[in-house]
């Protein structure tokens, strides 16, 4: 019989966070979900009264995070699984995109996840148990025109996750970077921040990319409910993967990127070796 777990999911009102919360509640787990508005909190708790508990928290409100985590563990007992899901996508040509947009992208997608994780780690380490899922992206391995800031944030979270999985494994704490491909979430719709176009030189190469992304929104291959079921399977695994791709598009694109990277390493091997003493 499956063991009931307590999950703490950031960004639980939409996207993968919402899908995972619904599937976890349906499986009999308890879910504490962070949301940013009172209306979202009420809607979240209505999913399963008594088992769904909302917390109003913006993950960039760094001064509040430690207190929220302490209050959560006091009120609901030990959290078994932390899911760092809160995030959004920024789209814009690099040259046109203000630096402030990159700071905001990293505050939410990287620093928010880091701050929440650091708040939970003393509890996990003391108990010698815990699971952490960091929702990254295939954009943490591959890149596409027009999402440099987003990819950069997901590359960063992938690197942090991989390092953290090595640091925490001796304490029985497992970290998995979950990297979805294109799914039918709000990522490319209302959740996407788009920098306005301003430099005509990029029109021919980028405008079709932006239009294709907008047109594809809501028609992506990936099913968020199935992604949620896959994540629930991962948290039940005795030795979960450090990295998990979700979606056949992510699988194909990442495999192709890794092959091209290996080919390039081989092609330049002599020059690489020439720098040794």
Long-range contacts (C-beta under 8 A, 24 or more apart in sequence): 2-27, 2-28, 2-236, 4-28, 4-29, 4-30, 5-29, 5-30, 5-80, 5-81, 5-235, 6-30, 6-31, 6-32, 6-76, 6-77, 6-78, 6-79, 6-80, 6-81, 7-31, 7-32, 7-79, 7-80, 7-81, 7-82, 7-83, 7-235, 8-32, 8-33, 8-34, 8-69, 8-72, 8-79, 8-81, 8-82, 8-83, 8-120, 9-33, 9-34, 9-83, 9-85, 10-34, 10-57, 10-59, 10-83, 10-84, 10-85, 10-86, 10-112, 10-113, 10-116, 11-35, 11-59, 11-85, 11-86, 11-87, 12-44, 12-54, 12-85, 13-37, 13-40, 13-43, 13-44, 14-185, 14-186, 14-191, 15-85, 15-185, 15-186, 15-187, 15-191, 15-224, 16-85, 16-135, 16-180, 16-183, 16-185, 16-224, 16-227, 16-228, 16-231, 17-83, 17-85, 17-86, 17-135, 18-224, 19-185, 19-224, 19-225, 19-227, 19-228, 20-83, 20-85, 20-227, 20-228, 20-231, 20-232, 21-47, 21-52, 22-47, 22-225, 22-228, 23-225, 23-228, 23-229, 23-232, 24-228, 24-232, 25-51, 25-52, 27-232, 30-76, 32-72, 32-76, 32-79, 34-59, 34-68, 34-86, 59-86, 59-108, 59-112, 59-113, 59-115, 59-116, 60-107, 60-108, 60-111, 60-112, 62-111, 62-115, 65-115, 65-116, 65-119, 66-119, 68-119, 69-116, 69-119, 69-120, 69-123, 70-119, 73-123, 78-123, 78-127, 79-120, 79-123, 79-130, 80-129, 80-130, 80-131, 80-235, 81-130, 81-131, 81-132, 81-133, 81-235, 82-116, 82-117, 82-120, 82-124, 82-130, 82-131, 82-132, 82-133, 83-132, 83-133, 83-135, 83-231, 84-112, 84-113, 84-116, 84-117, 84-132, 84-133, 84-134, 84-135, 84-157, 85-133, 85-135, 86-112, 86-113, 87-112, 87-113, 87-135, 87-153, 88-187, 88-191, 88-192, 88-193, 89-147, 89-150, 89-187, 89-188, 89-191, 89-192, 89-193, 90-147, 90-149, 90-150, 90-192, 90-193, 90-194, 90-195, 91-146, 91-147, 91-150, 91-192, 91-193, 91-194, 91-195, 91-210, 91-213, 92-146, 92-149, 92-194, 92-195, 93-145, 93-146, 93-195, 93-197, 93-199, 93-202, 93-206, 94-148, 94-149, 95-199, 95-202, 96-195, 96-196, 96-197, 96-198, 96-199, 96-202, 97-148, 97-149, 97-195, 98-195, 101-149, 101-193, 101-195, 102-149, 102-152, 104-193, 105-149, 105-150, 105-152, 105-153, 106-149, 106-152, 106-153, 106-156, 109-150, 109-153, 109-154, 109-156, 109-157, 110-153, 110-156, 110-157, 110-160, 113-157, 113-160, 114-160, 117-164, 121-168, 121-173, 124-168, 124-171, 124-173, 125-168, 125-171, 125-173, 128-171, 128-172, 128-173, 129-172, 129-173, 130-168, 130-172, 130-173, 130-174, 131-173, 131-174, 131-175, 131-176, 131-235, 131-240, 132-161, 132-164, 132-168, 132-173, 132-174, 132-175, 132-176, 133-176, 133-178, 133-231, 133-234, 133-235, 134-160, 134-161, 134-175, 134-176, 134-177, 134-178, 135-178, 135-180, 136-161, 136-177, 136-178, 136-179, 137-179, 137-180, 138-179, 138-180, 138-181, 138-245, 138-247, 138-249, 138-250, 138-253, 138-254, 140-177, 140-179, 141-179, 141-254, 141-257, 141-258, 142-253, 142-254, 142-257, 144-209, 145-205, 145-206, 145-209, 146-206, 146-209, 146-210, 146-213, 154-179, 158-243, 161-242, 161-243, 162-242, 162-243, 165-242, 174-239, 174-240, 175-242, 176-234, 176-240, 176-241, 176-242, 176-243, 176-244, 177-242, 177-243, 177-244, 178-231, 178-234, 178-244, 178-246, 179-243, 179-244, 179-245, 179-246, 179-250, 179-254, 180-222, 180-227, 180-245, 180-246, 180-247, 180-250, 181-220, 181-221, 181-222, 181-245, 181-246, 181-247, 181-248, 181-249, 181-250, 181-251, 181-253, 182-216, 182-220, 182-221, 182-222, 182-247, 182-249, 182-250, 183-220, 183-221, 183-222, 183-223, 183-224, 183-227, 183-246, 183-247, 184-218, 184-219, 184-220, 184-222, 184-223, 184-224, 185-224, 188-213, 188-214, 188-216, 188-217, 188-220, 189-217, 189-218, 221-247, 221-248, 221-249, 222-246, 222-247, 222-249
